Amino acid sequence: MFKIYNTLTRKVEEFIPINPPNVGIYSCGPTVYDYQHIGHMRRYVGDDLLIRVLKFNNFKVHHVMNITDVGHLTSDADTGEDKMEKGAEKYGLSVWDIAKKFEKQFIDSAKALNIELPKDLMHATDFIDEQIELIKKLEEKGFTYKTADGIYFDTSRFPDYFKLSRQNPEELKGGVRIDLGGKKNISDFALWKFSSEPSGLPRRQMEWWFEGPLKGELSTQKNWSSVPVQYRETVGFPGWHIECSAMSMEALGESFDIHTGGIDHINIHHSNEIAQSEAATGKPFVKYFVHHAFLQVESEKMSKSLGNFYTVADIEKKGFDPLSLRYLYLQTHYRQEMNFTWEALEGAQTALNKLRGEFASWGEAKVGCAEFEQRFKEAINDDLNLPEALSVMWEMVRSNYPGSAKKRSLLKFDEVLRFGLAEFKPEKVEVPDKRKKGGFSEADKIRVQIEELGFTVEDTPTGTKIKKLNR
């Protein structure tokens, strides 16, 4: 029985899908305006583990992830700069090229960490029509109003707005002292942002317009005069929140099983998704919300200004296997804040090398270790308790079970862990004869590396011999 913590109820619940054994999952994907760092990637490894555990339990998973390539402002609350425009200016590229550049960086990072992404990632710019239709449905039902800078959702008309965040609306009313810029309530959010200059010309590279039966894409490279004068006031771009509602419901239906994201999505982004989706359909939007905690570096927030901003590529440049980072992620529960240190990563690399060495030293996989397989499954089914699952794995590795049995079970565990053990091939290590030259230090270092891979080094009268450890 698989159990997961549901942010909606603040409880660990038995997972019962809407239409078993089918499971629909929507993951909030990256905003592709800059590099995805190791904090972002921890969350995506968490999603990958969730999906693998569901499959381990014989559920049929339909996983959807979006790529935000338009509409995300620097503040999740619809203020600040346009992130895509900011990225374009920073790197001297068009917003379209910025989106391609950083989507590739995200995909490359995911592959390095053995994250299985959906075959078809959903790009926000490919679903503008669906977003416009959803906005119009909300307009027809009386949930919207217009300001000078956009079309907004009136949260006062949706009584359950705070059911996910559990914020106290009375405490938020302190925001009335802040200039709301035409908003009726501090929690109201933009469905569509207007972006034309007073001159009538667009100011962003990504622009759309809609009114009545007419809608379409517009950019500074296209013919501005093709937009009828009476429709020019609608020129703009979708709000970040409407994108996820439109795309998730397009792919998974008006109600689906699991929505994932970071804990920073709870108060604003996911609360807004629930409000606009349920207001439009009159149905429950998502049954289980799963949120991942943050990652810090050396007990500090990751920041380029602090010099502690790292990507998966940075990890590789320092000589680490990216899968050692995956191993490190698994040592902390997904709902607990994680502290990244280089020392911890070195420890994870050593542990992974040792695991690979043990695995390579065992004979052909045969009947597994049923006791440990049951305990491993109980751990992963208990709200994705991967730290406990790793503990069970190492207890099995050190047990007196035959190597062939341990190999069989470890292959089964790796369907979830994805350390790539089935594909692992130990490298042949040449031991240089440096004793005559007094090079003991280098030889001893190599000896340690060999032993970490699961082999012993023996000095004999005829030379140095390497043997597999007996298990």
Buried (B, 14 or more C-beta within 10 A) or exposed (E): EBBBBBBBEEEEBEBEBBEEEEBBBBBBBBBBBBBBBBBBBBBBBBBBBBBBBBBBBEBEBBBBBBBBBBBBBEEBBBEEEBBBBBBBEEBEBBBBEBBBBBBEBBBBBBEBBBBBBBEEBBBBBEBBBBBBBBBBBBBEEEBBBBBEBBBBBBBEBBEEBBBBBEBEBEEBEEEEEEEEEEBBBBBBBBBBBBBBEEEEEBEBBBBBBBBEEEBEEBBEEEEBEEBEEEBBBBBBBBBBBBBBBBBBBBBBBBBBBBBBBBBEBBBBBBBBBBBBBBBBBEEBBBBBBBBBBBBBBEEEEBEEEEEBBBBBBEBBEEEBBBBBBBBBBBBBBBBEEBBBEEEBBBBBBBBBBBBBBBBBBBEEBEEBBEBBBEBBBBBBBBBBBBBBBBBBBEEBBEBEBBBBBBBBBBBBBBEBBBBBBEEBEBEEEEBEEBEEEEEEEEBEEBBEBBBBBBBEBEEEEEEBEBEBBEB
